[in-house]
Amino acid sequence: MPPAQTQSQNDLSNASEQTQLPFPPEVIELIFQHLSVFQLKQVRRTCRLWKTIVDGSVILLRKFCLNLPKGVILDQACEPACLLSVPHVFVSNARIISLEPWWPVLGENLGKLRIFNSKFSLPMLAGVLRRTPNLKELDLFYNQYPTNVDVSQFANFQLDRIEQLRLHDHQDKLIQLIRRVCPRPRNLECNADDMEQQIIEYLQTAQDSLERIMCEIGRNLPNLRNLHVELLSTSTSDATIWRPTFLATMPHLVYLSIDADFIENLRATFEGYQNPNLEEITLCGLNFEASEALGRYLRHSPHLQKLALQNTTILAESDLFANLPLSKLHTLTLINVLCCDEDECLVEKFENLRVLELNEIDMSEDLASAIIQLSPNLEEIPA
């Protein structure tokens, strides 16, 4: 009985191939795009022509993911039965010894690789990644890397297209390898509390690329209006000053928020940048000790309505108040603001100020009282 069934299936396959298709292959591919992965697998088994259409379509193959069997030993004798040009590969609970000769064929167009709870050497990992020039996502979760070697001997290539890197493995040599091979990830997710310093150094080496990406975003979105930036690390040393270079590529910003509270004493300057359409600015954790580091930037924001400074250092009170555009300002928030120099500051009238919040600010009572008296339309002073 089974041989007869096999013969019947072969006859059906041959008959379907001999029958002229009612639609051209391009139309059939469009129809196949509406099928699930399970349905596409059935389609590939129907006839050689349909299999050719599926295997030759980049769009259809994006739906497939190769899940290697759990606990498998990957060596020269182990080769997947079906080597589609799939975009995703998932390896779990495996031992990787060798992936030649089939891995280069699979890795050439691979977009995402996830290796979980497996065991392999760092040279083997480098060999795996070397064959994935188009890789965009890499996940390494809870693996074992028994070899303690000099990574510079085999980490002599780079994956320049990595966008998402998820790293949940704790080993110094692994971090060294990843820093060399993936120098410019756009997004980094890690869970390595005992390797905090190595992760920070990794972020610092990639910081210039992150700045470059921000500038690229500004150039590609010339009408960008709202921007919130949270700084976790910068490549700026204590002797240099951080500059938000991306502001020069965003001329139409209306709302700007920069939070650097996670970085201790980040010296910054906004001098040389102008965003004349700004209506709201929120700055946290920045040190504006240099002259004109902030004042001139504020002066060129005539439409400013809300200004909030928190955990911030400024050169002097005059550097702030002498440059504030007052024509439309209606909310001023100063929380834990330190002034480096004491000076006498002449304050103009805050005609439109409605909300004034002063909390833990290094300001004389006379100046605070003067600001309140010069704000005839003040409605709210939060405690």
Rosetta blueprint (number, residue, H / E / L):
1 M L
2 P H
3 P H
4 A H
5 Q H
6 T H
7 Q H
8 S H
9 Q H
10 N H
11 D H
12 L H
13 S H
14 N H
15 A H
16 S H
17 E H
18 Q H
19 T L
20 Q L
21 L L
22 P L
23 F L
24 P L
25 P H
26 E H
27 V H
28 I H
29 E H
30 L H
31 I H
32 F H
33 Q L
34 H L
35 L L
36 S L
37 V H
38 F H
39 Q H
40 L H
41 K H
42 Q H
43 V H
44 R H
45 R H
46 T H
47 C L
48 R H
49 L H
50 W H
51 K H
52 T H
53 I H
54 V H
55 D H
56 G L
57 S L
58 V H
59 I H
60 L H
61 L H
62 R L
63 K L
64 F L
65 C E
66 L E
67 N E
68 L L
69 P L
70 K L
71 G L
72 V L
73 I E
74 L E
75 D L
76 Q L
77 A L
78 C L
79 E L
80 P L
81 A L
82 C L
83 L L
84 L L
85 S L
86 V L
87 P L
88 H E
89 V E
90 F E
91 V E
92 S E
93 N L
94 A L
95 R E
96 I E
97 I L
98 S L
99 L L
100 E L
101 P L
102 W L
103 W H
104 P H
105 V H
106 L H
107 G H
108 E L
109 N L
110 L L
111 G L
112 K E
113 L E
114 R E
115 I E
116 F E
117 N L
118 S L
119 K E
120 F L
121 S L
122 L H
123 P H
124 M H
125 L H
126 A H
127 G H
128 V H
129 L H
130 R H
131 R L
132 T L
133 P L
134 N L
135 L L
136 K L
137 E E
138 L E
139 D E
140 L E
141 F E
142 Y L
143 N L
144 Q E
145 Y L
146 P L
147 T L
148 N L
149 V L
150 D L
151 V H
152 S H
153 Q H
154 F L
155 A L
156 N L
157 F L
158 Q L
159 L L
160 D L
161 R L
162 I L
163 E L
164 Q E
165 L E
166 R E
167 L E
168 H E
169 D L
170 H L
171 Q L
172 D H
173 K H
174 L H
175 I H
176 Q H
177 L H
178 I H
179 R H
180 R H
181 V H
182 C L
183 P L
184 R L
185 P L
186 R L
187 N E
188 L E
189 E E
190 C E
191 N L
192 A L
193 D H
194 D H
195 M H
196 E H
197 Q H
198 Q H
199 I H
200 I H
201 E H
202 Y H
203 L H
204 Q H
205 T H
206 A H
207 Q H
208 D H
209 S H
210 L H
211 E H
212 R H
213 I H
214 M H
215 C H
216 E H
217 I H
218 G H
219 R H
220 N H
221 L L
222 P L
223 N L
224 L L
225 R L
226 N E
227 L E
228 H E
229 V E
230 E E
231 L L
232 L L
233 S L
234 T L
235 S L
236 T L
237 S L
238 D L
239 A L
240 T L
241 I L
242 W E
243 R L
244 P L
245 T H
246 F H
247 L H
248 A H
249 T H
250 M L
251 P L
252 H L
253 L L
254 V L
255 Y E
256 L E
257 S E
258 I E
259 D E
260 A L
261 D L
262 F L
263 I L
264 E L
265 N L
266 L E
267 R E
268 A E
269 T L
270 F L
271 E L
272 G L
273 Y L
274 Q L
275 N L
276 P L
277 N L
278 L L
279 E L
280 E E
281 I E
282 T E
283 L E
284 C E
285 G L
286 L E
287 N E
288 F E
289 E L
290 A L
291 S L
292 E L
293 A L
294 L L
295 G H
296 R H
297 Y H
298 L H
299 R H
300 H L
301 S L
302 P L
303 H L
304 L L
305 Q L
306 K E
307 L E
308 A E
309 L E
310 Q E
311 N E
312 T E
313 T E
314 I E
315 L E
316 A E
317 E H
318 S H
319 D H
320 L H
321 F H
322 A L
323 N L
324 L L
325 P L
326 L L
327 S L
328 K L
329 L L
330 H L
331 T E
332 L E
333 T E
334 L E
335 I E
336 N E
337 V E
338 L E
339 C E
340 C E
341 D E
342 E L
343 D L
344 E L
345 C L
346 L L
347 V L
348 E L
349 K L
350 F L
351 E L
352 N L
353 L L
354 R L
355 V E
356 L E
357 E E
358 L E
359 N E
360 E L
361 I L
362 D L
363 M L
364 S L
365 E H
366 D H
367 L H
368 A H
369 S H
370 A H
371 I H
372 I H
373 Q H
374 L L
375 S L
376 P L
377 N L
378 L L
379 E L
380 E E
381 I L
382 P L
383 A L
